């Protein structure tokens, strides 16, 4: 894919607060492989670029320089904390069955704490993020 904008690819990763090691692990690739894609030494398969766009929450059009904005600019709910971004990135990569197992496990942990949030705060989020 010759139109890939390397700067946008690298900046999208950084905006997601992810390291090359974390992205490589999420994709089952090495950090060196991701570095080669970001530097232009390798192009990466279409499947890899799609996975990166999903992980970074940007469109392929954005990564190729065909659009001016990323998908996450138009989202109603914006995540600011690096740990939240990492959790969302992982969430997007796991299967529905793994999501169900994870949610069940979290619900059981919360029930064991008397229904309190895992952080120990009493607050209930007013808005549930719309993560697609």
N, C-alpha and C positions, 0 to 999 in steps of 0.2 A: 504494500500500500504506500505509494510514493507521496501521497498528500498528507501523511501524518505530520502534525505539527509537534515537534519534539518538545518545544518550550511549554506548550499547553499540556502535554502528557506529564511532564515533570511537575509543573505547577498544580495540576489537578491532584496528583499524588500528595504533594505537600499540603494542599488545601484540605485534603481528607485526613491530614495529620497521621500519615502512614509512612513508614520507612520502606526502603527497597527490600529489606529482609522480611518485613511483615507482609508486603504484597507478594513477594516470591513464595513465602510459605502458604499464603492463601490460595495461590494459583498452582502450587505444586512445582514451582520453578525455583531456580537459584537467584540470589541477589545479582550475580554477574549477568545472568540472562536479562533481567529487567534493566540493569545498567546499560547493556548493549542496545536494548530497544530505545531507551531514553536518549542515548548518544548517537543513534543512527547506524550503529554497526550491524544491527539485525533489524528486520522489519516486524517480525512476529506474525503469527497466523491470524486470520480473521477471528477465529474463536478466542485467541488470547486478547486481541484488541477489544472485542465485545465484553469479555470478562473484566478487563481493565475499566472500560467505560461504566459498567455496572458497579464495580467496586468503588469508583470515584464519583459515582452519581452524575455523570456527564454524558452527553450524547456522542456518538461516533462523529457526527457532523461537527461538533465542537472540537473534538480532538484533531480533526482533519482541517480545521480552519474554515469550514463551510458555514458556520453560524457564529454569531458574536457573543452569545451567552451560554452559560452552562445550565443544565436542567435544574440544578438546585437553587438557582436564582429565583425561579418562579414558584418554588414550594411554599406552601402556607406555613409549614413548621420547619424552622431552621435549627439545626443542632450546632452548638458552639463548643462543647467540651470534647477534647480529644478522645477520651474514653468512650463517649457516646458514639462518636464517629467510628471507632474501631468495632464496637459492638454491632452497629448497623452494617458495617462492611462484612463482618462475619455472618450476620443474619442473612444477608443476601446470597451468601455462598452455600448455605446449608440447605438440605432437603426439607420438604414439608414434615416428614417423619421426625427428623432431627429437631425441627422447630417445636413440634408438639411435645417431644420428650423434654426439651429445654424449658418450655413454658410450664409443663407439669412439675418439673423439679423446682422451678422458682416458686410456683404456687404453694408447694409443700413446705418450702423453706419459710415463706411468708406466713403460712398458717402456724408454723412452729414458733413464730415470733408474735403470736397473737394478732396476726393480720397487719402488723406494722410494716412499713416499707423496709426494704433490705438495708437502707442506709441508716435506719433508726429514726428517721424523721416521721412525724405524724401526718405531714401534708400528703394530699392526694393530688396527682397532676390534674390540672384543669383541662388539658387537651392531650389526646392520644395522638402521637405522630402518625402520619399517613405515609408508610414506607412501602413502596411498590417495587 
